[in-house]
Amino acid sequence: MTTVSPATATATATATTPATPASATGTTRGTGTGAGTSTGTGTTGQAAALVSRNTLTADFTTFLQLLTTQLKNQDPLNPTESTEFVAQLATFSSVEQQVASNDKLNAILDALTGGSGAGLAEWIGRDVRAHAAVAYDDAPLTVHADPVEAASLAVLVIEDAGGTEKGRVTIDAKATEIPWDGQGTTGTLPAGTYRFRIESYKDGNLLATRPAEVFAPVVEVRRDGDAVTLVLQDGTKVNADDVKAVRNSAPAS
């Protein structure tokens, strides 16, 4: 990776994963890096998944009807290119896969945000992917990015826990996972807590600045009404609905 000179910009982009936590008020705290398997069931998320699946089925039936009508009524002297039909089918297939992924995440979140305190406790000790600071201890980290499609150049910006910029590293503009080995503007950075953002450029112009995400451990869970808030190791608060990935924490070495 190569370092480049600083530039500034502001913009953010976020993505969400739907989930429906239970309603109550409470706080669950915990420490350590325990690993385990999620337990519990949630009927609300299952109902939402069924609705999305039924809607997708209905939409696909409508899509096929429109496609058939289009074929029946096309000009025989100037028929529609077959590649157009393939592209339409590929697009619908992509949507179907996304719905299936959301269904699976709904099931995970239902298990973790069940109606009991035990359900909330399942979050403790797990790693969630979010825009947060993460501890660097000389072992490589994986930074997750949301690439800007039109960008031809991207820069990973590294900041310390206080928000002071510590380095800039050029990266693949289309990369979604970026390995970071501690490199900053002046060399390898010392062990500490860092956060990241991605600046995307085209023809020398800044297109967007987006927060990069890392996996960070959950140390506290707060439930207030329908909202479930996860408190990460650095104090960052994340709404459970915004979690896009969950994993067991790596065992302490």
C-alpha positions as CSV (number, residue, x, y, z in Angstrom):
1,M,0.0,0.0,0.0
2,T,1.2,3.6,-0.8
3,T,0.7,6.7,1.2
4,V,-0.7,9.9,-0.3
5,S,-1.0,13.5,0.6
6,P,-4.1,14.7,2.8
7,A,-7.4,15.9,1.4
8,T,-10.6,16.7,3.2
9,A,-14.3,16.2,2.6
10,T,-17.5,15.3,4.3
11,A,-20.2,12.9,3.5
12,T,-21.6,9.7,5.0
13,A,-23.4,6.7,3.9
14,T,-25.1,4.1,6.0
15,A,-26.9,0.8,5.5
16,T,-29.4,-0.9,7.7
17,T,-30.6,-4.4,8.5
18,P,-34.2,-4.7,9.7
19,A,-34.9,-6.2,13.1
20,T,-37.7,-5.9,15.7
21,P,-36.5,-6.0,19.3
22,A,-38.8,-6.6,22.2
23,S,-40.3,-3.7,24.1
24,A,-39.1,-3.1,27.7
25,T,-36.6,-1.0,29.5
26,G,-33.3,-2.3,30.8
27,T,-29.5,-2.5,30.6
28,T,-27.3,-5.6,30.4
29,R,-23.6,-5.3,31.0
30,G,-20.7,-7.7,30.5
31,T,-17.0,-8.0,29.9
32,G,-14.7,-10.5,28.4
33,T,-14.5,-12.3,25.0
34,G,-16.7,-15.3,25.5
35,A,-18.0,-17.2,22.5
36,G,-21.2,-19.0,22.1
37,T,-24.2,-19.9,20.0
38,S,-27.3,-17.6,19.7
39,T,-30.5,-19.1,21.2
40,G,-34.1,-18.0,21.3
41,T,-36.9,-17.4,18.8
42,G,-38.8,-14.4,17.6
43,T,-42.1,-14.5,15.9
44,T,-42.1,-10.9,14.7
45,G,-39.1,-11.2,12.5
46,Q,-40.4,-14.5,11.1
47,A,-43.6,-12.8,10.2
48,A,-41.7,-10.0,8.5
49,A,-39.6,-12.5,6.6
50,L,-42.8,-14.3,5.5
51,V,-44.3,-11.0,4.3
52,S,-41.2,-10.1,2.3
53,R,-41.0,-13.6,0.8
54,N,-44.7,-13.5,-0.2
55,T,-44.3,-10.0,-1.7
56,L,-41.2,-11.2,-3.6
57,T,-43.2,-14.2,-5.0
58,A,-46.1,-11.9,-6.1
59,D,-43.7,-9.4,-7.7
60,F,-41.9,-12.3,-9.6
61,T,-45.3,-13.5,-10.9
62,T,-46.1,-10.0,-12.1
63,F,-42.6,-9.7,-13.6
64,L,-43.1,-12.9,-15.6
65,Q,-46.6,-11.7,-16.8
66,L,-45.1,-8.5,-18.0
67,L,-42.2,-10.3,-19.7
68,T,-44.6,-12.6,-21.5
69,T,-46.8,-9.7,-22.6
70,Q,-43.7,-8.0,-23.9
71,L,-42.7,-11.0,-25.9
72,K,-46.2,-11.4,-27.3
73,N,-46.4,-7.8,-28.5
74,Q,-42.9,-7.1,-29.7
75,D,-42.3,-6.1,-33.3
76,P,-41.3,-9.3,-35.2
77,L,-39.2,-7.2,-37.5
78,N,-37.4,-5.6,-34.6
79,P,-37.5,-8.0,-31.7
80,T,-36.1,-7.1,-28.3
81,E,-32.5,-8.2,-27.8
82,S,-32.2,-11.4,-25.7
83,T,-29.5,-9.8,-23.6
84,E,-32.1,-7.3,-22.3
85,F,-34.2,-10.2,-21.0
86,V,-31.1,-11.8,-19.4
87,A,-30.3,-8.5,-17.7
88,Q,-33.8,-8.2,-16.3
89,L,-33.8,-11.7,-14.9
90,A,-30.3,-11.2,-13.4
91,T,-31.6,-8.0,-11.7
92,F,-34.6,-9.8,-10.2
93,S,-32.3,-12.7,-9.0
94,S,-30.1,-10.2,-7.2
95,V,-33.0,-8.8,-5.4
96,E,-34.2,-12.3,-4.4
97,Q,-30.8,-13.0,-3.0
98,Q,-30.8,-9.8,-1.0
99,V,-34.2,-10.6,0.5
100,A,-32.9,-14.1,1.5
101,S,-29.9,-12.5,3.2
102,N,-32.1,-10.0,5.1
103,D,-34.3,-12.9,6.2
104,K,-31.3,-14.7,7.7
105,L,-30.1,-11.5,9.5
106,N,-33.7,-11.0,10.8
107,A,-33.5,-14.5,12.4
108,I,-30.2,-13.7,14.0
109,L,-31.4,-10.4,15.4
110,D,-34.6,-12.0,16.7
111,A,-32.6,-14.5,18.6
112,L,-30.4,-11.8,20.1
113,T,-33.1,-9.3,20.9
114,G,-35.7,-11.7,22.4
115,G,-38.1,-10.7,25.1
116,S,-35.9,-11.8,28.0
117,G,-32.8,-10.4,29.6
118,A,-31.1,-13.6,28.6
119,G,-31.8,-12.7,25.0
120,L,-30.1,-9.4,25.4
121,A,-27.2,-11.0,27.1
122,E,-26.5,-13.0,24.0
123,W,-25.0,-9.8,22.5
124,I,-22.4,-9.5,25.2
125,G,-18.9,-10.7,24.1
126,R,-19.9,-10.8,20.4
127,D,-18.3,-8.7,17.7
128,V,-20.6,-6.6,15.5
129,R,-19.6,-4.7,12.4
130,A,-20.0,-1.0,12.8
131,H,-18.3,2.4,12.3
132,A,-16.4,2.4,15.5
133,A,-12.9,2.7,16.9
134,V,-11.0,-0.6,17.3
135,A,-7.9,-1.6,19.2
136,Y,-4.8,-2.2,17.2
137,D,-2.1,-4.4,18.9
138,D,0.3,-4.9,16.0
139,A,-1.9,-7.6,14.4
140,P,-3.4,-6.8,11.0
141,L,-7.0,-5.6,11.0
142,T,-9.7,-5.9,8.3
143,V,-11.5,-2.7,7.5
144,H,-14.9,-3.0,5.7
145,A,-15.7,-0.4,3.0
146,D,-18.8,0.7,1.0
147,P,-17.2,1.5,-2.4
148,V,-18.4,4.4,-4.6
149,E,-19.1,2.8,-8.0
150,A,-17.8,5.7,-10.1
151,A,-14.5,6.1,-8.1
152,S,-11.2,5.4,-9.8
153,L,-9.1,6.0,-6.6
154,A,-9.8,5.6,-2.9
155,V,-7.9,6.6,0.2
156,L,-8.1,4.9,3.6
157,V,-7.8,7.7,6.3
158,I,-6.7,6.6,9.7
159,E,-7.5,8.6,12.9
160,D,-6.7,8.0,16.5
161,A,-9.4,7.7,19.2
162,G,-9.3,11.5,19.6
163,G,-10.0,12.1,15.9
164,T,-6.5,13.2,14.9
165,E,-5.5,12.1,11.5
166,K,-2.6,9.6,11.6
167,G,-2.3,8.3,8.1
168,R,-3.5,8.0,4.5
169,V,-3.1,4.9,2.4
170,T,-4.2,4.4,-1.2
171,I,-6.4,1.4,-1.7
172,D,-8.3,-0.4,-4.4
173,A,-11.3,1.9,-5.2
174,K,-13.6,-1.2,-5.6
175,A,-12.4,-3.1,-2.5
176,T,-15.0,-4.0,0.2
177,E,-12.5,-5.6,2.6
178,I,-9.2,-3.8,3.2
179,P,-6.4,-5.4,5.3
180,W,-4.6,-2.8,7.4
181,D,-1.2,-3.6,8.9
182,G,-0.8,-0.4,11.0
183,Q,0.8,1.7,8.3
184,G,0.4,5.5,8.6
185,T,1.8,8.5,6.9
186,T,5.1,8.3,8.7
187,G,5.4,4.5,9.0
188,T,4.0,1.9,11.3
189,L,1.7,3.4,13.9
190,P,2.0,2.3,17.6
191,A,-0.5,0.0,19.3
192,G,-3.6,2.0,20.2
193,T,-7.2,2.7,19.3
194,Y,-8.0,3.8,15.7
195,R,-11.0,4.5,13.5
196,F,-11.2,4.7,9.7
197,R,-13.0,6.4,6.8
198,I,-12.8,6.1,3.0
199,E,-12.3,9.0,0.6
200,S,-13.3,8.2,-3.0
201,Y,-12.0,10.2,-6.0
202,K,-12.4,10.4,-9.8
203,D,-10.2,12.5,-12.0
204,G,-8.7,14.2,-9.0
205,N,-12.2,15.2,-7.6
206,L,-13.5,14.0,-4.3
207,L,-16.8,12.1,-4.9
208,A,-17.6,11.1,-1.3
209,T,-16.2,10.4,2.2
210,R,-17.8,7.3,3.8
211,P,-17.1,5.8,7.3
212,A,-15.4,2.5,7.2
213,E,-16.5,-0.3,9.5
214,V,-14.7,-2.8,11.7
215,F,-15.7,-5.6,14.0
216,A,-15.8,-4.5,17.6
217,P,-16.9,-6.3,20.8
218,V,-20.2,-5.5,22.5
219,V,-19.7,-4.7,26.2
220,E,-23.2,-3.4,27.2
221,V,-26.7,-3.7,25.9
222,R,-29.5,-1.2,26.6
223,R,-33.2,-1.6,25.8
224,D,-35.6,1.3,25.9
225,G,-39.0,0.6,24.6
226,D,-38.6,-0.8,21.1
227,A,-35.0,0.3,20.7
228,V,-32.0,-1.9,21.5
229,T,-28.7,0.0,21.8
230,L,-25.3,-1.8,21.7
231,V,-22.4,-0.1,23.5
232,L,-19.1,-1.1,22.0
233,Q,-15.7,-1.3,23.6
234,D,-14.7,2.2,22.8
235,G,-18.0,3.6,24.0
236,T,-19.6,3.9,20.5
237,K,-23.4,3.3,20.7
238,V,-25.0,1.4,17.8
239,N,-28.6,0.7,17.2
240,A,-29.2,-3.0,16.8
241,D,-31.2,-2.4,13.7
242,D,-28.0,-1.0,12.0
243,V,-25.9,-4.1,12.6
244,K,-25.0,-5.7,9.3
245,A,-22.9,-8.6,10.6
246,V,-22.4,-10.5,13.9
247,R,-19.7,-13.0,14.8
248,N,-18.3,-14.7,17.9
249,S,-15.4,-12.8,19.4
250,A,-12.0,-14.2,18.7
251,P,-10.6,-16.0,21.8
252,A,-8.1,-14.1,23.9
253,S,-4.5,-15.0,23.0
